[in-house]
Amino acid sequence: MKTIEEIKAAQFDIKEYTYRSAKGIFKAILRFSYAVSSEGLFFLEQLDKGQGFLMAANHGSIVDAFVMGLEVNTHKIRFVGRQRTLWGNPIFGKINNVIGTIPVPERKAGSKSSVIDSSVQALREGAAVGIYPEGAILNRRKKFEGKTGTARMALEAGVPVLPVGLIGTDGLWPYGAKMPRLGVHVEMIVGPPLFFEKYHGMQDNFEVVNYVRDVIMREIRRLSGWYAVPPEHIIKWHTYYRKLVPPKI
C-alpha cells in the first residue's frame, strides 16, 4: 500500500482536465438515476479565491458526497478517507487520487484524531473539504447534536464553514441497498458562509467548540428543514437552539 506522501504526489500529478472529465462522466451517469435541484451555490462566490473552507451537511446516504461534489462547479470538494480502506485496492486508489480524496492514516493510540490533522492541513493549503458532523447515516448511530470535529477543524485551520441541507438522498440510495432507485428527486441547499474569526485558535476551549458546533448544526437543520430527524430530537434541539448564546470569553 502506498504511503501518504506517495498518494499526495500522485494526486499532485493529476491534471485538472482529468478531474473534470471524470466528474463529467459521473454526472452524466447519475443524471439517469436522480433529479437534483440546487440552491445557494452563489454563496461559494463570496469566498476568497484559494480560501480553504468546510462544507458541512446532514448525512442520509452513501451518495451524499457524490451529490455535493457533482453539483459544485466552482470548487473541487474533497472528502476524507482512510488510507488503508480506500487505497488498499489499486483501482479504488486511482479513483480516489483523481477526485482528490484526503488520505487519513490510521490513528495511533493516545493521539488526537488523524482525520482532524489531515483535514486541517488540507484546509490550510486551500482545500474545500466536505464533512458530515452527524458522523453516521443510520439514526441509531448518529449524533443529532453533531460531533465537535467540524468545529475544531474550522477553528484550528481558521476557515469558514458553508452549511448544507440535503433532502432526499436517503431515498435515492437507501442504507443497505445494492443499487440506487431511479427517478428520485434530491435537493441540495447551501447557506451563507459562517465565519468564526473571533474564536480562531480556540479549538481546545470546550465552550467555544460546542458553541461553534451548535451554530453549524442549527444552520444545517434550518436549511434541510430538519429532514429525517426523529420528532423527539426536533423538539429537543429546536428548543435548545432558540436559547443558544455565544460563550463569554
Secondary structure, DSSP 8 states (H G I E B T S, - for coil): ---HHHHHHHHHHS-HHHHHHHHHHHHHHHTTTEEEEEE-GGGGGGS-TT--EEEEE----TTHHHHHHHH--SS-EE-EEEHHHHSSSHHHHHHHHHHT-EEE----TTS--HHHHHHHHHHHTT-EEEE-TT--SSGGG--TT--SHHHHHHHHHT--EEEEEEESHHHHS-TT-SS--TTEEEEEEE---B--GGGTT-TT-HHHHHHHHHHHHHHHHHHHTTTT--HHHHHHHHHHHHT------
